[in-house]
Amino acid sequence: MPAFEQEWTAALEESRRTFSLAGLYEVVQVWQARVASAPAVDAFLASGRDETGFVDLEEIRSKRR
């Protein structure tokens, strides 16, 4: 989990600097989504990577902000 630890450490430092927990919540939300989608990603990779009908997660998240 080095990637999570790096993102969490950066968000923690940012929250200490800004006195805001928003960055920490965002890291948790992103990683919850990644963990929840892991089985679907595995199935997608095993299927030969047909990208028809898929939408980029970052595109969805940016529309929600």
All heavy atoms as TSV, in Angstrom:
chain	resi	resn	atom	element	x	y	z
A	1	MET	N	N	0.797	-1.193	0.000
A	1	MET	CA	C	0.000	0.000	0.000
A	1	MET	C	C	0.850	1.274	0.000
A	1	MET	O	O	0.443	2.248	0.589
A	1	MET	CB	C	-0.909	-0.010	1.226
A	1	MET	CG	C	-2.026	-0.998	1.146
A	1	MET	SD	S	-3.441	-0.235	0.483
A	1	MET	CE	C	-4.503	-0.217	1.875
A	2	PRO	N	N	2.002	1.282	-0.640
A	2	PRO	CA	C	2.810	2.494	-0.643
A	2	PRO	C	C	2.090	3.690	-1.269
A	2	PRO	O	O	2.259	4.817	-0.815
A	2	PRO	CB	C	4.049	2.132	-1.447
A	2	PRO	CG	C	4.035	0.668	-1.600
A	2	PRO	CD	C	2.654	0.195	-1.340
A	3	ALA	N	N	1.285	3.464	-2.293
A	3	ALA	CA	C	0.589	4.588	-2.941
A	3	ALA	C	C	-0.384	5.238	-1.971
A	3	ALA	O	O	-0.463	6.471	-1.879
A	3	ALA	CB	C	-0.140	4.107	-4.192
A	4	PHE	N	N	-1.148	4.425	-1.225
A	4	PHE	CA	C	-2.069	4.985	-0.246
A	4	PHE	C	C	-1.311	5.771	0.814
A	4	PHE	O	O	-1.703	6.880	1.180
A	4	PHE	CB	C	-2.903	3.885	0.418
A	4	PHE	CG	C	-3.746	4.411	1.549
A	4	PHE	CD1	C	-4.925	5.079	1.287
A	4	PHE	CD2	C	-3.343	4.253	2.863
A	4	PHE	CE1	C	-5.699	5.582	2.320
A	4	PHE	CE2	C	-4.109	4.750	3.908
A	4	PHE	CZ	C	-5.294	5.415	3.632
A	5	GLU	N	N	-0.220	5.186	1.310
A	5	GLU	CA	C	0.563	5.852	2.348
A	5	GLU	C	C	1.108	7.192	1.866
A	5	GLU	O	O	1.107	8.169	2.618
A	5	GLU	CB	C	1.696	4.946	2.816
A	5	GLU	CG	C	1.197	3.742	3.584
A	5	GLU	CD	C	2.303	2.761	3.916
A	5	GLU	OE1	O	3.480	3.031	3.617
A	5	GLU	OE2	O	1.968	1.708	4.482
A	6	GLN	N	N	1.545	7.252	0.611
A	6	GLN	CA	C	2.044	8.517	0.063
A	6	GLN	C	C	0.933	9.558	-0.023
A	6	GLN	O	O	1.116	10.705	0.370
A	6	GLN	CB	C	2.650	8.294	-1.319
A	6	GLN	CG	C	3.942	7.532	-1.294
A	6	GLN	CD	C	4.446	7.214	-2.693
A	6	GLN	OE1	O	3.746	7.367	-3.680
A	6	GLN	NE2	N	5.684	6.746	-2.761
A	7	GLU	N	N	-0.223	9.142	-0.540
A	7	GLU	CA	C	-1.337	10.084	-0.663
A	7	GLU	C	C	-1.838	10.517	0.709
A	7	GLU	O	O	-2.171	11.682	0.913
A	7	GLU	CB	C	-2.468	9.453	-1.480
A	7	GLU	CG	C	-2.108	9.299	-2.937
A	7	GLU	CD	C	-3.225	8.691	-3.755
A	7	GLU	OE1	O	-4.407	8.887	-3.417
A	7	GLU	OE2	O	-2.909	8.007	-4.751
A	8	TRP	N	N	-1.915	9.573	1.649
A	8	TRP	CA	C	-2.386	9.891	2.995
A	8	TRP	C	C	-1.424	10.853	3.689
A	8	TRP	O	O	-1.841	11.826	4.307
A	8	TRP	CB	C	-2.538	8.611	3.816
A	8	TRP	CG	C	-3.041	8.874	5.206
A	8	TRP	CD1	C	-2.318	8.888	6.345
A	8	TRP	CD2	C	-4.388	9.203	5.575
A	8	TRP	NE1	N	-3.121	9.186	7.414
A	8	TRP	CE2	C	-4.394	9.386	6.961
A	8	TRP	CE3	C	-5.563	9.358	4.855
A	8	TRP	CZ2	C	-5.550	9.722	7.650
A	8	TRP	CZ3	C	-6.720	9.693	5.554
A	8	TRP	CH2	C	-6.712	9.874	6.930
A	9	THR	N	N	-0.122	10.608	3.552
A	9	THR	CA	C	0.879	11.481	4.173
A	9	THR	C	C	0.788	12.901	3.607
A	9	THR	O	O	0.829	13.874	4.357
A	9	THR	CB	C	2.292	10.911	3.971
A	9	THR	OG1	O	2.344	9.615	4.568
A	9	THR	CG2	C	3.349	11.793	4.583
A	10	ALA	N	N	0.648	13.006	2.299
A	10	ALA	CA	C	0.526	14.329	1.672
A	10	ALA	C	C	-0.743	15.036	2.142
A	10	ALA	O	O	-0.719	16.232	2.457
A	10	ALA	CB	C	0.520	14.194	0.152
A	11	ALA	N	N	-1.854	14.310	2.218
A	11	ALA	CA	C	-3.112	14.908	2.665
A	11	ALA	C	C	-3.033	15.304	4.136
A	11	ALA	O	O	-3.566	16.341	4.540
A	11	ALA	CB	C	-4.271	13.947	2.439
A	12	LEU	N	N	-2.360	14.496	4.928
A	12	LEU	CA	C	-2.200	14.805	6.348
A	12	LEU	C	C	-1.379	16.076	6.538
A	12	LEU	O	O	-1.741	16.952	7.344
A	12	LEU	CB	C	-1.551	13.621	7.059
A	12	LEU	CG	C	-1.488	13.662	8.574
A	12	LEU	CD1	C	-2.870	13.812	9.174
A	12	LEU	CD2	C	-0.814	12.400	9.100
A	13	GLU	N	N	-0.299	16.197	5.809
A	13	GLU	CA	C	0.510	17.416	5.883
A	13	GLU	C	C	-0.300	18.645	5.436
A	13	GLU	O	O	-0.216	19.698	6.046
A	13	GLU	CB	C	1.774	17.271	5.032
A	13	GLU	CG	C	2.786	16.326	5.618
A	13	GLU	CD	C	3.245	16.746	7.010
A	13	GLU	OE1	O	3.490	17.944	7.239
A	13	GLU	OE2	O	3.340	15.864	7.875
A	14	GLU	N	N	-1.083	18.477	4.364
A	14	GLU	CA	C	-1.919	19.574	3.878
A	14	GLU	C	C	-2.955	19.965	4.927
A	14	GLU	O	O	-3.200	21.148	5.163
A	14	GLU	CB	C	-2.618	19.166	2.575
A	14	GLU	CG	C	-3.565	20.192	2.009
A	14	GLU	CD	C	-2.869	21.410	1.419
A	14	GLU	OE1	O	-1.640	21.365	1.204
A	14	GLU	OE2	O	-3.555	22.415	1.182
A	15	SER	N	N	-3.553	18.987	5.595
A	15	SER	CA	C	-4.564	19.296	6.606
A	15	SER	C	C	-3.942	19.990	7.808
A	15	SER	O	O	-4.558	20.876	8.403
A	15	SER	CB	C	-5.310	18.041	7.047
A	15	SER	OG	O	-4.499	17.202	7.826
A	16	ARG	N	N	-2.727	19.621	8.164
A	16	ARG	CA	C	-2.034	20.305	9.261
A	16	ARG	C	C	-1.731	21.761	8.898
A	16	ARG	O	O	-1.847	22.659	9.719
A	16	ARG	CB	C	-0.734	19.588	9.591
A	16	ARG	CG	C	-0.929	18.282	10.289
A	16	ARG	CD	C	0.397	17.627	10.588
A	16	ARG	NE	N	0.195	16.350	11.259
A	16	ARG	CZ	C	0.987	15.317	11.128
A	16	ARG	NH1	N	2.067	15.396	10.367
A	16	ARG	NH2	N	0.739	14.195	11.763
A	17	ARG	N	N	-1.363	21.957	7.637
A	17	ARG	CA	C	-1.013	23.295	7.178
A	17	ARG	C	C	-2.237	24.200	7.050
A	17	ARG	O	O	-2.186	25.374	7.370
A	17	ARG	CB	C	-0.273	23.201	5.841
A	17	ARG	CG	C	0.410	24.466	5.404
A	17	ARG	CD	C	1.291	24.267	4.181
A	17	ARG	NE	N	0.681	23.581	3.061
A	17	ARG	CZ	C	-0.201	24.138	2.215
A	17	ARG	NH1	N	-0.557	25.370	2.370
A	17	ARG	NH2	N	-0.697	23.434	1.225
A	18	THR	N	N	-3.358	23.639	6.600
A	18	THR	CA	C	-4.542	24.444	6.316
A	18	THR	C	C	-5.634	24.319	7.371
A	18	THR	O	O	-6.639	25.016	7.293
A	18	THR	CB	C	-5.157	24.037	4.970
A	18	THR	OG1	O	-5.582	22.673	5.045
A	18	THR	CG2	C	-4.167	24.223	3.831
A	19	PHE	N	N	-5.450	23.425	8.343
A	19	PHE	CA	C	-6.467	23.163	9.364
A	19	PHE	C	C	-7.781	22.707	8.740
A	19	PHE	O	O	-8.867	23.053	9.198
A	19	PHE	CB	C	-6.706	24.390	10.252
A	19	PHE	CG	C	-5.472	24.854	10.956
A	19	PHE	CD1	C	-4.785	25.971	10.519
A	19	PHE	CD2	C	-4.969	24.152	12.041
A	19	PHE	CE1	C	-3.634	26.399	11.159
A	19	PHE	CE2	C	-3.819	24.569	12.683
A	19	PHE	CZ	C	-3.149	25.692	12.243
A	20	SER	N	N	-7.698	21.919	7.680
A	20	SER	CA	C	-8.870	21.403	6.983
A	20	SER	C	C	-8.742	19.889	6.832
A	20	SER	O	O	-7.669	19.380	6.525
A	20	SER	CB	C	-8.991	22.038	5.598
A	20	SER	OG	O	-10.009	21.408	4.845
A	21	LEU	N	N	-9.841	19.186	7.011
A	21	LEU	CA	C	-9.840	17.735	6.870
A	21	LEU	C	C	-10.307	17.285	5.487
A	21	LEU	O	O	-10.364	16.091	5.207
A	21	LEU	CB	C	-10.744	17.104	7.930
A	21	LEU	CG	C	-10.317	17.330	9.378
A	21	LEU	CD1	C	-11.348	16.746	10.322
A	21	LEU	CD2	C	-8.952	16.726	9.637
A	22	ALA	N	N	-10.627	18.219	4.611
A	22	ALA	CA	C	-11.177	17.889	3.291
A	22	ALA	C	C	-10.253	16.966	2.497
A	22	ALA	O	O	-10.718	16.014	1.858
A	22	ALA	CB	C	-11.462	19.154	2.504
A	23	GLY	N	N	-8.968	17.228	2.522
A	23	GLY	CA	C	-8.020	16.403	1.775
A	23	GLY	C	C	-7.973	14.973	2.288
A	23	GLY	O	O	-7.868	14.030	1.507
A	24	LEU	N	N	-8.085	14.810	3.605
A	24	LEU	CA	C	-8.088	13.467	4.176
A	24	LEU	C	C	-9.336	12.705	3.756
A	24	LEU	O	O	-9.275	11.528	3.402
A	24	LEU	CB	C	-8.007	13.542	5.700
A	24	LEU	CG	C	-6.717	14.149	6.261
A	24	LEU	CD1	C	-6.824	14.313	7.761
A	24	LEU	CD2	C	-5.522	13.297	5.893
A	25	TYR	N	N	-10.474	13.385	3.798
A	25	TYR	CA	C	-11.723	12.746	3.367
A	25	TYR	C	C	-11.650	12.347	1.895
A	25	TYR	O	O	-12.127	11.290	1.509
A	25	TYR	CB	C	-12.925	13.665	3.593
A	25	TYR	CG	C	-13.290	13.841	5.038
A	25	TYR	CD1	C	-13.351	15.096	5.609
A	25	TYR	CD2	C	-13.576	12.740	5.852
A	25	TYR	CE1	C	-13.693	15.264	6.949
A	25	TYR	CE2	C	-13.912	12.894	7.182
A	25	TYR	CZ	C	-13.972	14.155	7.730
A	25	TYR	OH	O	-14.302	14.310	9.041
A	26	GLU	N	N	-11.048	13.189	1.087
A	26	GLU	CA	C	-10.939	12.886	-0.343
A	26	GLU	C	C	-10.073	11.652	-0.579
A	26	GLU	O	O	-10.418	10.785	-1.391
A	26	GLU	CB	C	-10.379	14.070	-1.110
A	26	GLU	CG	C	-10.339	13.833	-2.600
A	26	GLU	CD	C	-9.885	15.044	-3.392
A	26	GLU	OE1	O	-9.765	16.145	-2.826
A	26	GLU	OE2	O	-9.636	14.871	-4.581
A	27	VAL	N	N	-8.957	11.539	0.129
A	27	VAL	CA	C	-8.087	10.368	-0.015
A	27	VAL	C	C	-8.861	9.104	0.360
A	27	VAL	O	O	-8.812	8.101	-0.349
A	27	VAL	CB	C	-6.811	10.504	0.848
A	27	VAL	CG1	C	-6.053	9.187	0.929
A	27	VAL	CG2	C	-5.918	11.597	0.303
A	28	VAL	N	N	-9.605	9.159	1.458
A	28	VAL	CA	C	-10.383	7.994	1.888
A	28	VAL	C	C	-11.442	7.640	0.846
A	28	VAL	O	O	-11.610	6.475	0.494
A	28	VAL	CB	C	-11.019	8.239	3.272
A	28	VAL	CG1	C	-12.023	7.146	3.618
A	28	VAL	CG2	C	-9.944	8.329	4.344
A	29	GLN	N	N	-12.145	8.635	0.312
A	29	GLN	CA	C	-13.177	8.383	-0.690
A	29	GLN	C	C	-12.586	7.761	-1.953
A	29	GLN	O	O	-13.146	6.811	-2.508
A	29	GLN	CB	C	-13.915	9.666	-1.052
A	29	GLN	CG	C	-14.849	10.146	0.027
A	29	GLN	CD	C	-15.518	11.457	-0.338
A	29	GLN	OE1	O	-14.980	12.247	-1.104
A	29	GLN	NE2	N	-16.683	11.689	0.218
A	30	VAL	N	N	-11.484	8.298	-2.413
A	30	VAL	CA	C	-10.849	7.774	-3.625
A	30	VAL	C	C	-10.421	6.322	-3.414
A	30	VAL	O	O	-10.665	5.464	-4.266
A	30	VAL	CB	C	-9.641	8.648	-4.043
A	30	VAL	CG1	C	-8.783	7.946	-5.082
A	30	VAL	CG2	C	-10.115	9.991	-4.556
A	31	TRP	N	N	-9.812	6.025	-2.274
A	31	TRP	CA	C	-9.347	4.663	-2.036
A	31	TRP	C	C	-10.497	3.711	-1.783
A	31	TRP	O	O	-10.424	2.539	-2.155
A	31	TRP	CB	C	-8.297	4.641	-0.930
A	31	TRP	CG	C	-6.972	5.016	-1.499
A	31	TRP	CD1	C	-6.430	6.266	-1.597
A	31	TRP	CD2	C	-6.068	4.145	-2.162
A	31	TRP	NE1	N	-5.234	6.217	-2.252
A	31	TRP	CE2	C	-4.976	4.928	-2.605
A	31	TRP	CE3	C	-6.052	2.789	-2.403
A	31	TRP	CZ2	C	-3.904	4.379	-3.283
A	31	TRP	CZ3	C	-4.971	2.242	-3.078
A	31	TRP	CH2	C	-3.905	3.042	-3.505
A	32	GLN	N	N	-11.579	4.169	-1.176
A	32	GLN	CA	C	-12.755	3.311	-1.031
A	32	GLN	C	C	-13.295	2.942	-2.407
A	32	GLN	O	O	-13.674	1.789	-2.646
A	32	GLN	CB	C	-13.841	4.005	-0.214
A	32	GLN	CG	C	-13.553	4.042	1.263
A	32	GLN	CD	C	-14.588	4.831	2.043
A	32	GLN	OE1	O	-15.211	5.758	1.535
A	32	GLN	NE2	N	-14.768	4.466	3.296
A	33	ALA	N	N	-13.338	3.902	-3.310
A	33	ALA	CA	C	-13.816	3.636	-4.670
A	33	ALA	C	C	-12.878	2.672	-5.392
A	33	ALA	O	O	-13.334	1.768	-6.101
A	33	ALA	CB	C	-13.942	4.943	-5.453
A	34	ARG	N	N	-11.583	2.846	-5.212
A	34	ARG	CA	C	-10.618	1.949	-5.857
A	34	ARG	C	C	-10.772	0.519	-5.351
A	34	ARG	O	O	-10.768	-0.438	-6.135
A	34	ARG	CB	C	-9.192	2.436	-5.613
A	34	ARG	CG	C	-8.851	3.677	-6.382
A	34	ARG	CD	C	-7.462	4.178	-6.046
A	34	ARG	NE	N	-7.176	5.380	-6.816
A	34	ARG	CZ	C	-6.159	6.186	-6.551
A	34	ARG	NH1	N	-5.320	5.910	-5.569
A	34	ARG	NH2	N	-5.957	7.260	-7.289
A	35	VAL	N	N	-10.908	0.360	-4.033
A	35	VAL	CA	C	-11.053	-0.983	-3.453
A	35	VAL	C	C	-12.374	-1.603	-3.896
A	35	VAL	O	O	-12.424	-2.786	-4.251
A	35	VAL	CB	C	-10.947	-0.921	-1.912
A	35	VAL	CG1	C	-11.359	-2.235	-1.273
A	35	VAL	CG2	C	-9.527	-0.556	-1.498
A	36	ALA	N	N	-13.443	-0.817	-3.897
A	36	ALA	CA	C	-14.756	-1.343	-4.297
A	36	ALA	C	C	-14.776	-1.759	-5.765
A	36	ALA	O	O	-15.476	-2.701	-6.133
A	36	ALA	CB	C	-15.837	-0.294	-4.039
A	37	SER	N	N	-14.014	-1.069	-6.588
A	37	SER	CA	C	-14.033	-1.379	-8.022
A	37	SER	C	C	-12.990	-2.418	-8.426
A	37	SER	O	O	-12.957	-2.841	-9.584
A	37	SER	CB	C	-13.831	-0.105	-8.837
A	37	SER	OG	O	-12.538	0.430	-8.613
A	38	ALA	N	N	-12.166	-2.856	-7.510
A	38	ALA	CA	C	-11.101	-3.810	-7.844
A	38	ALA	C	C	-11.616	-5.075	-8.527
A	38	ALA	O	O	-11.026	-5.505	-9.533
A	38	ALA	CB	C	-10.280	-4.159	-6.604
A	39	PRO	N	N	-12.695	-5.704	-8.051
A	39	PRO	CA	C	-13.179	-6.904	-8.755
A	39	PRO	C	C	-13.605	-6.603	-10.199
A	39	PRO	O	O	-13.347	-7.406	-11.105
A	39	PRO	CB	C	-14.374	-7.369	-7.919
A	39	PRO	CG	C	-14.124	-6.804	-6.556
A	39	PRO	CD	C	-13.428	-5.496	-6.814
A	40	ALA	N	N	-14.233	-5.463	-10.412
A	40	ALA	CA	C	-14.651	-5.093	-11.768
A	40	ALA	C	C	-13.437	-4.826	-12.654
A	40	ALA	O	O	-13.436	-5.183	-13.835
A	40	ALA	CB	C	-15.555	-3.867	-11.731
A	41	VAL	N	N	-12.419	-4.224	-12.091
A	41	VAL	CA	C	-11.188	-3.963	-12.852
A	41	VAL	C	C	-10.521	-5.286	-13.222
A	41	VAL	O	O	-10.089	-5.466	-14.367
A	41	VAL	CB	C	-10.225	-3.056	-12.055
A	41	VAL	CG1	C	-8.868	-2.963	-12.735
A	41	VAL	CG2	C	-10.829	-1.676	-11.863
A	42	ASP	N	N	-10.461	-6.203	-12.275
A	42	ASP	CA	C	-9.879	-7.523	-12.568
A	42	ASP	C	C	-10.643	-8.219	-13.683
A	42	ASP	O	O	-10.038	-8.798	-14.594
A	42	ASP	CB	C	-9.864	-8.394	-11.306
A	42	ASP	CG	C	-8.856	-7.926	-10.277
A	42	ASP	OD1	O	-7.921	-7.175	-10.646
A	42	ASP	OD2	O	-9.001	-8.310	-9.102
A	43	ALA	N	N	-11.971	-8.175	-13.621
A	43	ALA	CA	C	-12.792	-8.809	-14.660
A	43	ALA	C	C	-12.572	-8.129	-16.007
A	43	ALA	O	O	-12.491	-8.786	-17.047
A	43	ALA	CB	C	-14.266	-8.745	-14.270
A	44	PHE	N	N	-12.464	-6.804	-15.994
A	44	PHE	CA	C	-12.216	-6.045	-17.216
A	44	PHE	C	C	-10.886	-6.437	-17.841
A	44	PHE	O	O	-10.794	-6.710	-19.040
A	44	PHE	CB	C	-12.244	-4.547	-16.904
A	44	PHE	CG	C	-11.741	-3.677	-18.006
A	44	PHE	CD1	C	-12.467	-3.508	-19.171
A	44	PHE	CD2	C	-10.535	-2.995	-17.880
A	44	PHE	CE1	C	-12.014	-2.693	-20.196
A	44	PHE	CE2	C	-10.070	-2.174	-18.895
A	44	PHE	CZ	C	-10.815	-2.031	-20.047
A	45	LEU	N	N	-9.841	-6.512	-17.038
A	45	LEU	CA	C	-8.525	-6.889	-17.556
A	45	LEU	C	C	-8.521	-8.321	-18.080
A	45	LEU	O	O	-7.881	-8.617	-19.090
A	45	LEU	CB	C	-7.464	-6.708	-16.469
A	45	LEU	CG	C	-7.194	-5.263	-16.047
A	45	LEU	CD1	C	-6.232	-5.230	-14.863
A	45	LEU	CD2	C	-6.656	-4.449	-17.201
A	46	ALA	N	N	-9.255	-9.195	-17.422
A	46	ALA	CA	C	-9.320	-10.588	-17.859
A	46	ALA	C	C	-10.135	-10.748	-19.139
A	46	ALA	O	O	-9.964	-11.714	-19.865
A	46	ALA	CB	C	-9.918	-11.451	-16.749
A	47	SER	N	N	-10.999	-9.780	-19.442
A	47	SER	CA	C	-11.888	-9.894	-20.602
A	47	SER	C	C	-11.255	-9.423	-21.904
A	47	SER	O	O	-11.896	-9.458	-22.942
A	47	SER	CB	C	-13.163	-9.103	-20.355
A	47	SER	OG	O	-12.901	-7.709	-20.440
A	48	GLY	N	N	-10.053	-8.936	-21.856
A	48	GLY	CA	C	-9.412	-8.463	-23.076
A	48	GLY	C	C	-9.485	-6.956	-23.239
A	48	GLY	O	O	-9.238	-6.421	-24.308
A	49	ARG	N	N	-9.882	-6.248	-22.195
A	49	ARG	CA	C	-9.853	-4.784	-22.157
A	49	ARG	C	C	-10.761	-4.106	-23.179
A	49	ARG	O	O	-10.351	-3.199	-23.888
A	49	ARG	CB	C	-8.431	-4.269	-22.298
A	49	ARG	CG	C	-7.528	-4.735	-21.208
A	49	ARG	CD	C	-6.148	-4.197	-21.423
A	49	ARG	NE	N	-5.393	-4.312	-20.204
A	49	ARG	CZ	C	-4.154	-3.956	-20.069
A	49	ARG	NH1	N	-3.502	-3.459	-21.088
A	49	ARG	NH2	N	-3.535	-4.072	-18.937
A	50	ASP	N	N	-11.992	-4.489	-23.250
A	50	ASP	CA	C	-12.964	-3.812	-24.103
A	50	ASP	C	C	-13.459	-2.567	-23.362
A	50	ASP	O	O	-14.156	-2.668	-22.363
A	50	ASP	CB	C	-14.135	-4.736	-24.418
A	50	ASP	CG	C	-15.189	-4.057	-25.275
A	50	ASP	OD1	O	-14.924	-2.952	-25.801
A	50	ASP	OD2	O	-16.278	-4.615	-25.408
A	51	GLU	N	N	-13.072	-1.395	-23.828
A	51	GLU	CA	C	-13.390	-0.145	-23.134
A	51	GLU	C	C	-14.722	0.464	-23.549
A	51	GLU	O	O	-15.067	1.551	-23.118
A	51	GLU	CB	C	-12.264	0.862	-23.349
A	51	GLU	CG	C	-10.958	0.397	-22.748
A	51	GLU	CD	C	-9.848	1.408	-22.916
A	51	GLU	OE1	O	-10.112	2.549	-23.291
A	51	GLU	OE2	O	-8.694	1.043	-22.668
A	52	THR	N	N	-15.496	-0.211	-24.353
A	52	THR	CA	C	-16.782	0.291	-24.796
A	52	THR	C	C	-17.712	0.468	-23.597
A	52	THR	O	O	-17.925	-0.446	-22.820
A	52	THR	CB	C	-17.440	-0.695	-25.794
A	52	THR	OG1	O	-16.514	-0.954	-26.835
A	52	THR	CG2	C	-18.727	-0.136	-26.351
A	53	GLY	N	N	-18.249	1.669	-23.452
A	53	GLY	CA	C	-19.209	1.920	-22.383
A	53	GLY	C	C	-18.616	2.322	-21.051
A	53	GLY	O	O	-19.348	2.541	-20.090
A	54	PHE	N	N	-17.304	2.430	-20.938
A	54	PHE	CA	C	-16.678	2.813	-19.679
A	54	PHE	C	C	-16.420	4.318	-19.645
A	54	PHE	O	O	-16.182	4.946	-20.664
A	54	PHE	CB	C	-15.351	2.072	-19.468
A	54	PHE	CG	C	-15.548	0.635	-19.098
A	54	PHE	CD1	C	-15.602	-0.341	-20.077
A	54	PHE	CD2	C	-15.686	0.257	-17.784
A	54	PHE	CE1	C	-15.776	-1.671	-19.746
A	54	PHE	CE2	C	-15.864	-1.070	-17.438
A	54	PHE	CZ	C	-15.909	-2.041	-18.423
A	55	VAL	N	N	-16.473	4.894	-18.430
A	55	VAL	CA	C	-16.228	6.314	-18.219
A	55	VAL	C	C	-15.088	6.445	-17.216
A	55	VAL	O	O	-15.018	5.698	-16.243
A	55	VAL	CB	C	-17.490	7.014	-17.678
A	55	VAL	CG1	C	-17.238	8.478	-17.410
A	55	VAL	CG2	C	-18.654	6.833	-18.637
A	56	ASP	N	N	-14.216	7.410	-17.430
A	56	ASP	CA	C	-13.087	7.664	-16.541
A	56	ASP	C	C	-13.589	8.135	-15.178
A	56	ASP	O	O	-14.383	9.068	-15.090
A	56	ASP	CB	C	-12.172	8.713	-17.165
A	56	ASP	CG	C	-10.917	8.967	-16.358
A	56	ASP	OD1	O	-10.658	8.232	-15.386
A	56	ASP	OD2	O	-10.184	9.908	-16.716
A	57	LEU	N	N	-13.131	7.492	-14.098
A	57	LEU	CA	C	-13.542	7.849	-12.744
A	57	LEU	C	C	-13.221	9.303	-12.427
A	57	LEU	O	O	-14.011	9.999	-11.786
A	57	LEU	CB	C	-12.874	6.917	-11.725
A	57	LEU	CG	C	-13.188	7.167	-10.255
A	57	LEU	CD1	C	-14.681	7.040	-9.987
A	57	LEU	CD2	C	-12.415	6.212	-9.380
A	58	GLU	N	N	-12.078	9.792	-12.845
A	58	GLU	CA	C	-11.707	11.182	-12.574
A	58	GLU	C	C	-12.679	12.155	-13.249
A	58	GLU	O	O	-12.968	13.215	-12.723
A	58	GLU	CB	C	-10.268	11.453	-13.015
A	58	GLU	CG	C	-9.239	10.754	-12.159
A	58	GLU	CD	C	-9.343	11.098	-10.679
A	58	GLU	OE1	O	-9.573	12.281	-10.343
A	58	GLU	OE2	O	-9.212	10.191	-9.859
A	59	GLU	N	N	-13.191	11.798	-14.417
A	59	GLU	CA	C	-14.167	12.643	-15.107
A	59	GLU	C	C	-15.450	12.730	-14.284
A	59	GLU	O	O	-16.032	13.814	-14.125
A	59	GLU	CB	C	-14.464	12.065	-16.488
A	59	GLU	CG	C	-15.422	12.895	-17.295
A	59	GLU	CD	C	-15.675	12.281	-18.667
A	59	GLU	OE1	O	-14.751	11.688	-19.244
A	59	GLU	OE2	O	-16.819	12.403	-19.142
A	60	ILE	N	N	-15.888	11.630	-13.740
A	60	ILE	CA	C	-17.088	11.614	-12.910
A	60	ILE	C	C	-16.882	12.427	-11.644
A	60	ILE	O	O	-17.728	13.228	-11.246
A	60	ILE	CB	C	-17.478	10.163	-12.551
A	60	ILE	CG1	C	-17.893	9.421	-13.818
A	60	ILE	CG2	C	-18.607	10.137	-11.522
A	60	ILE	CD1	C	-18.045	7.936	-13.610
A	61	ARG	N	N	-15.742	12.228	-11.002
A	61	ARG	CA	C	-15.458	12.939	-9.742
A	61	ARG	C	C	-15.375	14.431	-9.956
A	61	ARG	O	O	-15.829	15.218	-9.147
A	61	ARG	CB	C	-14.160	12.428	-9.131
A	61	ARG	CG	C	-14.303	10.986	-8.659
A	61	ARG	CD	C	-13.152	10.537	-7.809
A	61	ARG	NE	N	-13.290	11.170	-6.529
A	61	ARG	CZ	C	-12.356	11.949	-5.980
A	61	ARG	NH1	N	-11.229	12.152	-6.584
A	61	ARG	NH2	N	-12.550	12.509	-4.817
A	62	SER	N	N	-14.813	14.891	-11.088
A	62	SER	CA	C	-14.675	16.328	-11.327
A	62	SER	C	C	-16.038	16.965	-11.573
A	62	SER	O	O	-16.239	18.138	-11.250
A	62	SER	CB	C	-13.743	16.599	-12.512
A	62	SER	OG	O	-14.298	16.105	-13.699
A	63	LYS	N	N	-17.007	16.224	-12.106
A	63	LYS	CA	C	-18.340	16.756	-12.333
A	63	LYS	C	C	-19.104	16.918	-11.028
A	63	LYS	O	O	-19.979	17.767	-10.923
A	63	LYS	CB	C	-19.128	15.840	-13.273
A	63	LYS	CG	C	-18.642	15.892	-14.695
A	63	LYS	CD	C	-19.439	14.954	-15.581
A	63	LYS	CE	C	-18.911	14.979	-17.005
A	63	LYS	NZ	N	-19.657	14.053	-17.872
A	64	ARG	N	N	-18.770	16.097	-10.011
A	64	ARG	CA	C	-19.459	16.152	-8.725
A	64	ARG	C	C	-19.022	17.323	-7.883
A	64	ARG	O	O	-19.681	17.718	-6.954
A	64	ARG	CB	C	-19.228	14.859	-7.954
A	64	ARG	CG	C	-19.926	13.673	-8.600
A	64	ARG	CD	C	-19.607	12.373	-7.933
A	64	ARG	NE	N	-19.906	12.383	-6.522
A	64	ARG	CZ	C	-19.474	11.472	-5.669
A	64	ARG	NH1	N	-18.729	10.484	-6.101
A	64	ARG	NH2	N	-19.782	11.532	-4.396
A	65	ARG	N	N	-17.886	17.918	-8.179
A	65	ARG	CA	C	-17.331	19.012	-7.358
A	65	ARG	C	C	-18.005	20.304	-7.635
A	65	ARG	O	O	-18.484	20.827	-8.385
A	65	ARG	CB	C	-15.841	19.156	-7.591
A	65	ARG	CG	C	-15.109	17.985	-7.036
A	65	ARG	CD	C	-13.640	18.134	-7.262
A	65	ARG	NE	N	-12.994	16.907	-6.803
A	65	ARG	CZ	C	-11.747	16.625	-7.045
A	65	ARG	NH1	N	-10.998	17.437	-7.710
A	65	ARG	NH2	N	-11.231	15.519	-6.605
